[in-house]
C-alpha cells in the first residue's frame, strides 16, 4: 500500500476537502442556494470525492484503493459538469 499513515496526509484528499469547502460556500449564496436540486447534488458529489479517497485508503489494498480513486475521479468530473450547469444558468439569467 502507499506510504501514507492517514488518509488526511494524501494531497488529493486535502484538495478535495478544500473543493468541498468552496462548493458549500458558493452554493450557499444567491440563486444557486435556491436551486435545491443542483445545490444538493454538487454538494454530495464534492463530499463523495473526499469520502472515496478515505474509504479506498481504509480498505488497505492497492487494488481497492485504485478502484476508489477512480470513483473519486468520477465524482470530480460530476462536480465539474455541475459547475458548467450553474455557469450556463447564471449567464442565461443575466441576459
N, C-alpha and C positions, 0 to 999 in steps of 0.2 A: 504494500500500500504506500501511500505518499509519506513524505517526511513531516507532515503536519501532525501536531499533537491535538489540536482542536479545530473544528470547522471554522471558528471565528478568525483563525490565522490565515485562512485562504483569501487571497486578494479578490477573487471573483465574488466571494460571499460578501466581503466588505463593500464592494462596488454595488452589489445587488441591494444591500441594506441602504446605501445612500440613494440609489434609484427609488426604492420604496418610499423613503422619506420625502423625496422630491415629488413623486406621484401623489402621495397623500396631500402634500401642501398645494400642488397645482389643482388637484381635483376638489379642493375644499373651498374654492372661490368662484364667483361669477356664475355664468350659465353652466359651466362644467359641473359645479356642485349640484345643480338642479337636474342634470341628466343622469338620473339614478342608475339606469342600466349600464351606460358606458362607464360612469364613475366606479360603480361596484366591480365591474368586470376588469378594468385596468388595475384596480387595487388588488384584486385576487391574483391576477397574473403576475404582478410585481412581487407579491408575497410568495408566490409559487417558485419564483427563481431562487430566493433565499432558502426556502424550505427544501427544495430538491437538492441543492448543494449540500445542505446539512444532513438530509436523510441519506443521500448517497455516501457521504463520508462515514456516517454512523453504521452503515452496513458492513464496513470492514474489508470488503474485497474490491480489487481494481475493476473487475468486470461490472459489478453492480454500480460502483462509483461512476464509471464511464456512462452507463445507461442513465443514471440520474442526472449527470451533467448534460446529456443530450436532451433530456426533458426540460431542464432549466433553460437551455438554449432556445428551445421551442417556446417557452414562456416569455423569454426576452423578445422573440420575434412577435409574439402576440401583443406585448406592450407597445412595440414599435408600430404595429399596424393600428392599434387603438389610438395612438398619438396622431397618426395620419388622419383618422376619422375626426378627432377633435379639431385638428388644424383645418380640415376641409369645412367642418361645421362653423368654425369661427370665421373663416373667410367668407362663407356664404351669408352669415348673419351680418357682416359688415358691409355687404353690397347694397 
